[in-house]
Amino acid sequence: MVLPTYDEAANIAEVLRRIRAAAGEVDVLVVDDSSPDGTADLAEAVADELGGIEVMRRPAKSGLGSAYRDGFRAGLGQGYEALVEMDADLSHDPATLPDLMAAVAGGADLAIGTRYMPGGSIPDWPWHRRAISRIGNLYARKMLRMSPRDSTSGFRCYHRRALEAIDLSSVRADGYGFQVEMAYLVERNGGSVAEIPIEFRDRTLGHSKMSSRIVAEALLLVTYWGLRDRLKPLRRPRQ
């Protein structure tokens, strides 16, 4: 599991213990961007207690997408067959981990924990926030001709073959855009995507890292990718 962190001292110990309780066989790589609140030190203390946890300390805050790319490279280099990603703020329930991993073990290239299917929910969100998220996901689905109903979800499991088929150095998006881009590339490479219902809860401790810039980036990138794909058939080779 790749677990990016920045200023998650309030949550890191609990999330690591809950991961271990839900899926004891999972090794965890905490990718910390030099959190000033001491997140990395706390993670290392829990690692000494539980085992199976490593901490990658990065020199500066470089973004969620960059953290996942570094973590995926490390996991692939160590020979793992499946790589999981989830938020460190307890908005994703580690109890769902076995279901995500089982979907990949059963043949899926990517298993996404989705809020927008029977059994999925977002109990803490007001209707207008749910509407904006649903519309954004529907736009990405239609624009990119994708199957996932929740391509912005950050709770997912990849088979290594899906990641090996992607040039991670070319993936530049962050936040929501990173999640959409990765699901888009998995399907564009012929990979299969499974969806598992999840309950998503807002963090209760710490502060959200999401910003309007990240949302705008995702919207612009989805529009660009969709238009690019539609225009490709119109291009003709030079005589």
Kinemage of the C-alpha trace (Angstrom):
@kinemage 1
@onewidth
@group {chain A} dominant
@subgroup {mainchain}
@vectorlist {calphas} color= white
{ca met a 1} P 0.000 0.000 0.000
{ca val a 2} L 1.173 3.479 -0.914
{ca leu a 3} L -0.016 6.006 1.670
{ca pro a 4} L 0.894 9.639 0.863
{ca thr a 5} L 0.977 11.985 3.843
{ca tyr a 6} L 1.404 15.653 4.591
{ca asp a 7} L 0.539 16.941 8.074
{ca glu a 8} L -1.397 13.822 9.082
{ca ala a 9} L -0.049 13.509 12.626
{ca ala a 10} L -3.606 13.429 13.977
{ca asn a 11} L -4.541 10.395 11.861
{ca ile a 12} L -1.436 8.425 10.919
{ca ala a 13} L -1.220 6.078 13.920
{ca glu a 14} L -4.898 5.111 13.783
{ca val a 15} L -4.986 4.578 10.018
{ca leu a 16} L -1.890 2.340 10.146
{ca arg a 17} L -3.339 0.254 12.970
{ca arg a 18} L -6.671 -0.090 11.153
{ca ile a 19} L -4.903 -1.156 7.957
{ca arg a 20} L -3.015 -3.828 9.853
{ca ala a 21} L -6.217 -5.036 11.547
{ca ala a 22} L -8.128 -5.208 8.246
{ca ala a 23} L -5.391 -6.712 6.076
{ca gly a 24} L -2.504 -8.062 8.090
{ca glu a 25} L -0.636 -9.260 4.997
{ca val a 26} L -0.388 -5.771 3.471
{ca asp a 27} L 2.956 -3.962 3.607
{ca val a 28} L 2.638 -0.184 3.818
{ca leu a 29} L 4.847 2.502 2.330
{ca val a 30} L 4.181 5.918 3.867
{ca val a 31} L 5.317 8.600 1.427
{ca asp a 32} L 5.738 11.744 3.503
{ca asp a 33} L 6.537 15.158 2.041
{ca ser a 34} L 8.534 16.453 5.029
{ca ser a 35} L 5.433 17.141 7.116
{ca pro a 36} L 6.261 19.876 9.644
{ca asp a 37} L 3.916 18.255 12.201
{ca gly a 38} L 6.119 15.160 12.546
{ca thr a 39} L 3.936 12.688 10.630
{ca ala a 40} L 6.954 10.698 9.423
{ca asp a 41} L 8.345 10.292 12.948
{ca leu a 42} L 4.993 9.029 14.217
{ca ala a 43} L 4.723 6.611 11.281
{ca glu a 44} L 8.169 5.208 12.054
{ca ala a 45} L 7.193 4.735 15.700
{ca val a 46} L 4.118 2.720 14.640
{ca ala a 47} L 6.316 0.804 12.176
{ca asp a 48} L 8.565 -0.283 15.054
{ca glu a 49} L 5.466 -1.518 16.857
{ca leu a 50} L 3.600 -3.264 14.013
{ca gly a 51} L 6.260 -4.116 11.426
{ca gly a 52} L 5.664 -4.241 7.682
{ca ile a 53} L 5.695 -0.432 7.391
{ca glu a 54} L 8.322 1.708 5.689
{ca val a 55} L 8.543 5.489 5.484
{ca met a 56} L 9.799 7.331 2.422
{ca arg a 57} L 10.778 10.869 3.363
{ca arg a 58} L 10.670 13.294 0.448
{ca pro a 59} L 12.452 16.649 0.738
{ca ala a 60} L 9.464 18.904 0.022
{ca lys a 61} L 5.733 18.959 -0.631
{ca ser a 62} L 5.442 17.742 -4.233
{ca gly a 63} L 1.804 16.713 -4.620
{ca leu a 64} L -0.344 13.616 -4.442
{ca gly a 65} L 0.312 12.404 -7.976
{ca ser a 66} L 4.057 12.657 -7.508
{ca ala a 67} L 3.841 10.739 -4.219
{ca tyr a 68} L 1.915 7.908 -5.847
{ca arg a 69} L 4.314 7.729 -8.778
{ca asp a 70} L 7.294 7.423 -6.430
{ca gly a 71} L 5.465 4.868 -4.308
{ca phe a 72} L 4.393 2.783 -7.309
{ca arg a 73} L 7.930 2.728 -8.663
{ca ala a 74} L 9.198 1.531 -5.281
{ca gly a 75} L 6.540 -1.178 -5.055
{ca leu a 76} L 7.131 -2.421 -8.586
{ca gly a 77} L 10.869 -2.451 -7.955
{ca gln a 78} L 10.352 -4.659 -4.904
{ca gly a 79} L 8.261 -7.144 -6.881
{ca tyr a 80} L 4.775 -6.621 -5.448
{ca glu a 81} L 1.946 -8.073 -7.552
{ca ala a 82} L -0.690 -5.603 -6.350
{ca leu a 83} L -0.410 -1.996 -5.226
{ca val a 84} L -3.084 -0.230 -3.206
{ca glu a 85} L -3.681 3.476 -2.741
{ca met a 86} L -5.859 5.197 -0.160
{ca asp a 87} L -6.102 8.454 1.759
{ca ala a 88} L -4.441 8.764 5.146
{ca asp a 89} L -7.241 10.840 6.692
{ca leu a 90} L -9.606 7.908 7.449
{ca ser a 91} L -12.112 8.976 4.801
{ca his a 92} L -11.517 5.500 3.321
{ca asp a 93} L -12.410 2.580 5.577
{ca pro a 94} L -9.554 0.027 5.629
{ca ala a 95} L -12.150 -2.698 6.220
{ca thr a 96} L -12.859 -2.572 2.461
{ca leu a 97} L -9.261 -3.491 1.583
{ca pro a 98} L -9.866 -7.258 1.326
{ca asp a 99} L -12.658 -6.657 -1.230
{ca leu a 100} L -10.475 -4.449 -3.422
{ca met a 101} L -7.582 -6.900 -3.315
{ca ala a 102} L -9.893 -9.845 -4.009
{ca ala a 103} L -11.168 -8.145 -7.168
{ca val a 104} L -7.605 -7.804 -8.477
{ca ala a 105} L -6.724 -11.333 -7.416
{ca gly a 106} L -9.785 -12.440 -9.373
{ca gly a 107} L -8.496 -10.923 -12.613
{ca ala a 108} L -9.209 -7.175 -12.611
{ca asp a 109} L -6.365 -4.886 -13.634
{ca leu a 110} L -7.768 -2.106 -11.448
{ca ala a 111} L -10.336 -2.216 -8.629
{ca ile a 112} L -11.867 1.136 -7.626
{ca gly a 113} L -13.758 1.803 -4.414
{ca thr a 114} L -16.750 3.725 -5.695
{ca arg a 115} L -19.316 5.900 -3.941
{ca tyr a 116} L -21.697 5.890 -6.892
{ca met a 117} L -23.125 2.382 -7.113
{ca pro a 118} L -25.552 0.342 -5.000
{ca gly a 119} L -24.017 -0.011 -1.552
{ca gly a 120} L -21.809 3.083 -1.922
{ca ser a 121} L -22.494 6.300 -0.022
{ca ile a 122} L -21.212 9.669 1.162
{ca pro a 123} L -23.188 10.234 4.381
{ca asp a 124} L -21.430 13.457 5.420
{ca trp a 125} L -21.849 15.445 2.196
{ca pro a 126} L -24.680 17.900 1.504
{ca trp a 127} L -26.720 17.330 -1.659
{ca his a 128} L -25.010 20.101 -3.664
{ca arg a 129} L -21.530 18.692 -3.005
{ca arg a 130} L -22.680 15.219 -4.035
{ca ala a 131} L -24.249 16.707 -7.165
{ca ile a 132} L -21.028 18.477 -8.182
{ca ser a 133} L -19.009 15.290 -7.668
{ca arg a 134} L -21.498 13.156 -9.604
{ca ile a 135} L -21.594 15.617 -12.489
{ca gly a 136} L -17.794 15.751 -12.590
{ca asn a 137} L -17.543 11.973 -12.685
{ca leu a 138} L -20.252 11.714 -15.339
{ca tyr a 139} L -18.431 14.322 -17.437
{ca ala a 140} L -15.163 12.352 -17.218
{ca arg a 141} L -16.965 9.104 -18.012
{ca lys a 142} L -18.663 10.472 -21.121
{ca met a 143} L -15.811 12.669 -22.322
{ca leu a 144} L -13.210 9.898 -22.032
{ca arg a 145} L -15.579 7.000 -22.856
{ca met a 146} L -14.651 5.256 -19.619
{ca ser a 147} L -16.564 2.608 -17.691
{ca pro a 148} L -15.866 3.625 -14.030
{ca arg a 149} L -18.659 5.555 -12.311
{ca asp a 150} L -16.245 7.064 -9.787
{ca ser a 151} L -12.966 7.716 -11.584
{ca thr a 152} L -11.999 10.420 -9.051
{ca ser a 153} L -11.960 7.937 -6.162
{ca gly a 154} L -8.571 7.559 -4.509
{ca phe a 155} L -9.280 4.204 -2.868
{ca arg a 156} L -8.141 1.555 -5.330
{ca cys a 157} L -5.937 -1.442 -6.063
{ca tyr a 158} L -3.831 -2.007 -9.196
{ca his a 159} L -2.385 -5.232 -10.533
{ca arg a 160} L 1.276 -4.681 -11.349
{ca arg a 161} L 0.667 -5.450 -15.043
{ca ala a 162} L -1.617 -2.397 -15.251
{ca leu a 163} L 1.069 -0.108 -13.815
{ca glu a 164} L 3.846 -1.645 -15.909
{ca ala a 165} L 1.839 -0.799 -19.040
{ca ile a 166} L 1.816 2.914 -18.064
{ca asp a 167} L 4.738 5.294 -18.467
{ca leu a 168} L 4.504 6.806 -14.984
{ca ser a 169} L 6.935 9.576 -15.891
{ca ser a 170} L 4.391 10.886 -18.420
{ca val a 171} L 1.562 11.089 -15.842
{ca arg a 172} L 1.556 14.696 -14.692
{ca ala a 173} L -1.854 15.300 -13.120
{ca asp a 174} L -2.373 15.715 -9.382
{ca gly a 175} L -5.316 15.115 -7.051
{ca tyr a 176} L -8.574 14.256 -8.841
{ca gly a 177} L -6.851 14.586 -12.210
{ca phe a 178} L -4.310 11.931 -11.280
{ca gln a 179} L -7.009 9.436 -10.349
{ca val a 180} L -8.951 10.057 -13.569
{ca glu a 181} L -5.812 9.883 -15.712
{ca met a 182} L -4.693 6.572 -14.220
{ca ala a 183} L -8.090 4.903 -14.689
{ca tyr a 184} L -8.244 6.306 -18.229
{ca leu a 185} L -4.796 4.913 -19.072
{ca val a 186} L -5.598 1.484 -17.625
{ca glu a 187} L -8.648 1.166 -19.867
{ca arg a 188} L -6.928 2.705 -22.885
{ca asn a 189} L -4.244 0.018 -22.538
{ca gly a 190} L -6.909 -2.685 -22.620
{ca gly a 191} L -7.094 -3.275 -18.880
{ca ser a 192} L -10.238 -4.292 -17.016
{ca val a 193} L -11.733 -2.196 -14.201
{ca ala a 194} L -13.881 -3.507 -11.350
{ca glu a 195} L -15.794 -1.332 -8.890
{ca ile a 196} L -16.445 -2.081 -5.218
{ca pro a 197} L -18.971 -0.024 -3.210
{ca ile a 198} L -17.511 2.063 -0.389
{ca glu a 199} L -18.729 4.507 2.211
{ca phe a 200} L -16.732 7.735 2.005
{ca arg a 201} L -16.556 9.909 5.117
{ca asp a 202} L -15.073 13.380 5.503
{ca arg a 203} L -12.013 13.682 7.691
{ca thr a 204} L -12.701 14.595 11.317
{ca leu a 205} L -9.127 15.576 12.208
{ca gly a 206} L -6.623 17.676 10.271
{ca his a 207} L -7.229 19.815 7.213
{ca ser a 208} L -8.190 18.939 3.639
{ca lys a 209} L -5.453 19.339 1.000
{ca met a 210} L -7.944 19.753 -1.857
{ca ser a 211} L -8.020 23.115 -3.628
{ca ser a 212} L -9.858 24.824 -6.464
{ca arg a 213} L -6.652 24.598 -8.513
{ca ile a 214} L -6.694 20.792 -8.345
{ca val a 215} L -10.377 20.669 -9.354
{ca ala a 216} L -9.769 23.066 -12.261
{ca glu a 217} L -6.741 21.035 -13.365
{ca ala a 218} L -8.834 17.871 -13.503
{ca leu a 219} L -11.584 19.555 -15.538
{ca leu a 220} L -9.155 21.030 -18.057
{ca leu a 221} L -7.222 17.792 -18.468
{ca val a 222} L -10.351 15.691 -18.989
{ca thr a 223} L -11.527 18.160 -21.632
{ca tyr a 224} L -8.140 18.119 -23.363
{ca trp a 225} L -7.844 14.314 -23.378
{ca gly a 226} L -11.395 13.892 -24.644
{ca leu a 227} L -10.993 16.390 -27.480
{ca arg a 228} L -7.605 14.949 -28.412
{ca asp a 229} L -9.028 11.438 -28.676
{ca arg a 230} L -11.939 12.623 -30.809
{ca leu a 231} L -9.719 14.604 -33.171
{ca lys a 232} L -7.212 11.814 -33.762
{ca pro a 233} L -9.289 10.024 -36.416
{ca leu a 234} L -9.623 13.305 -38.321
{ca arg a 235} L -5.893 13.693 -38.782
{ca arg a 236} L -4.523 12.397 -42.041
{ca pro a 237} L -0.891 11.556 -42.755
{ca arg a 238} L 0.981 13.841 -45.100
{ca gln a 239} L 1.323 12.669 -48.678
